[in-house]
């Protein structure tokens, strides 16, 4: 039987994030203002063709696969990203000092988008914050670091949008926010996991220090629907 983390987007859209889901039984995608991710029951040519047929013109999607996928010619393959998927294996719930950590809300979205555009941790749209639990650290009134939740293939909860402004690297902000994220997920009896580019050695070391272990390789495909 397939593990939910082998296909985290599809199982998120059929479980913990069903309320954000569009599509049909075997082909799901998030509502357009939440995020650009799609989840297919299997990454077959048939399901990719179905996604093309049921989505809006000019749609852009990201989907994940453990193994290489041949993209149908009707899609424009923009890029693919080689990643690791990591799962939290720590034995204790962290007890971070939450001083200076702010719960982010709709009033912070413009700053969050600016920080994401600068640091490129992954897509972040106007309503991505509805995926919940975004926290940040402000320095001199400006957002310096943040993280939040993304996919929720129950009982696993993904930590995402982990980023720090270049002017504030090396100050321990990401470590502090990630400890808080891990704590909140564990206190809900859920299991933290995340994805990271497989060449991002600094981030991988940070995640391992926090108690994450590499579970598997994963490939992110970025595809766009364009007029033929």
C-alpha positions, 0 to 999 in steps of 0.5 A: 500500500502506498504511503501517504508521503509518497504522494503528499499533495494528492493525499493532502487534497483528499484528507486534511485539505479537502476544503481547498481541493478542486478537480475529480477523484484521481486528479486534484489541485488547490484552489487558484488563490491558495497555491499552485500545487496539483496532486494526481492519484498516479503521475500517469500521462492519462492523469496529466492529460485530464489535469490539462482538460479540467484546468483553466487556460494559462494554469501553472501547476507544481506536482511531486513525484518520487520517480522521473515522469514523462510530461505530455507535449501539450504541457510546457515543462518549465523546470524540475527540482530535485529534493529530499523529503524529511520527516521529524524523528525527534523523541521530545517536543521542543520547548523553544523560547517563543519571545519575539515570535509573532503569529502572522495574519492577513495584515502581514501578507504583503510583507510575506510575499515580499520576503518569499520573492526575495528568498525563493523558498517556494510559491506563496500567493494571496491566500496561501496563509489560509494553510495556517500557522504562519509565524515570523520574527520582526526586526525594527518593524520589518519581517526578517524570518518566517515559516508556516504550514503547507500540505496536510496529508493527515496525520502528517503536517508539512512545514514550509515557506522557511525563509530569512532575509539575507540581512539577518542570516546566522542569527538563529531565527529559522532555528527558533521558528522551526522549533516553534512549528515542530512544537505546535504540530506535535502538540496536535498529535501530528507528525512534521515533515518538509521538503528541501532542495537536495543541494541546499546543504546548510538547510539540510544540516539545520533540519537534521539538527532539529530532529528531521531525517531524510525519508526519500528523494522527491522531484517537483515538476513545474508545468504550464498550460499554454494554447496549442 
